[in-house]
Amino acid sequence: MTITDSSPVQPPVQPVPRLVEQFERGLDAPICLTWELTYACNLACVHCLSSSGKRDPRELTTEQCKDIIDELERMQVFYVNIGGGEPTVRPDFWELVDYATAHHVGVKFSTNGVRITPDVAAKLAASDYVDVQISLDGATAEINDAVRGDGSFAMATRALENLAAAGFKDAKISVVVTRHNVDQLDEFAALAARYGATLRITRLRPSGRGADVWDDLHPTPEQQVQLYDWLVERGDRVLTGDSFFHLSGLGAPGALAGLNLCGAGRVVCLIDPVGDVYACPFAIHDRFLAGNIVSDGGFDNIWKNAPLFLQLREPQSAGACGSCGHYDSCRGGCMAAKFFTGLPMDGPDPECVEGYGISALEKDRVKPKPSVDHSRGTRQGPIPLKLLTKPPARLCNESPV
């Protein structure tokens, strides 16, 4: 007797793509959206990626910014990383922060600390939807102020003290690693512990004003190894945001936390103060401009349909790096770093751990200039600070620029 199985035939189970593969194809909304609210800044850091200084007269209005927040809420963007310039100098900054959090869009903002008074720190401590990053580029005033300007170390640490005193939980200390501060990583970690903060370190890119100082400031090959070893040994609780995936070839696969891929136009992008959308926060140049929110149908349309973003989500060729055994780890490195040093986009990262970037940098090349420059006056060094001696009568009604 033949027994027939009458149970329905199950369709074959389709393999679930690896997370990195899903990210390579792009998502319905960015995971990390950087929004520069203004180019105005009370500092003139020598490595500023957006060449900030002066306010752009075309800056988006309060209502236009709120329209963007409404759109981000509909797209279910979980949070925005607000920067500048110095975002807190916008008179409507706190209004926009409150509007975003009320519309389920969390806010992480980067600041040099100029407006983090005790009262502001208390307000921030009362919110569950706001994260604060204080920028420091030296664990001592001598190292920090050479890059960020006289008095900037004291201003930043005062902000950290105010946040800690107000009970703000887990502020971030954000550090751009240079050849002058790479020996201070333990000191930065100690500073974070002192203020109950988390250390966040990022890579120096040759973007904006950073293009002018990159040759002098970026870590040497020996220091890159030093940085990698420190991250592997002591970086469990250190945030890097995938800044150092170009170093992955120095060790076993997966030794550095992160996706180890360029997320430009796939999982990250930038909105600038006038509504222009760029593929990457470190690539503010017409080459990487995807559209403008005001004139091109809003952010959702640009993110999903901009030709540049669709192109970036296509499978990418390994190019000259295809024969390298480390390619699966570093994916050829950082797009912006290659572009602004004048290297081929399908070639090695300028800080390639195999040294191929060094030989590429020795060849004749043309370094692109930023499409916009909001620097004030001379670009020979930081602009001295005029610190406020007393809080403004109302938050952000006094512009330092």
ABEGO torsion letter per residue (X at the ends): XBBBBABBBBBBBBBBBBAAAAAAAEBABBABBBBBABABBABBBAABAAGBGBBBAABBBAAAAAAAAAAAAAAGBABBBBBOEBAAABAAAAAAAAAAAAAGBBBBBBBAGAABBAAAAAAAAABAABBBBBBBABABAAAAAAAAEBGAAAAAAAAAAAAAAAGBBGBBBBBBBBAAAAAAAAAAAAAAAAAGBBBBBBBBBBBEAAAAAAAAABBBAAAAAAAAAAAAAAAAABBAGGAAAAAAAABBBGABBEAGBBABGAABBBBBAAGBBBABAABBBAAABAEBAAAAGEAAAAAAABAAAAAAABBBBAEAAAABAAAAAAGGEBAAAAAAAGBBAABBBAABAAGAAAAAAABBBBBBBBABBABBEBAAEBBBBBBBABBBABBGABBAX
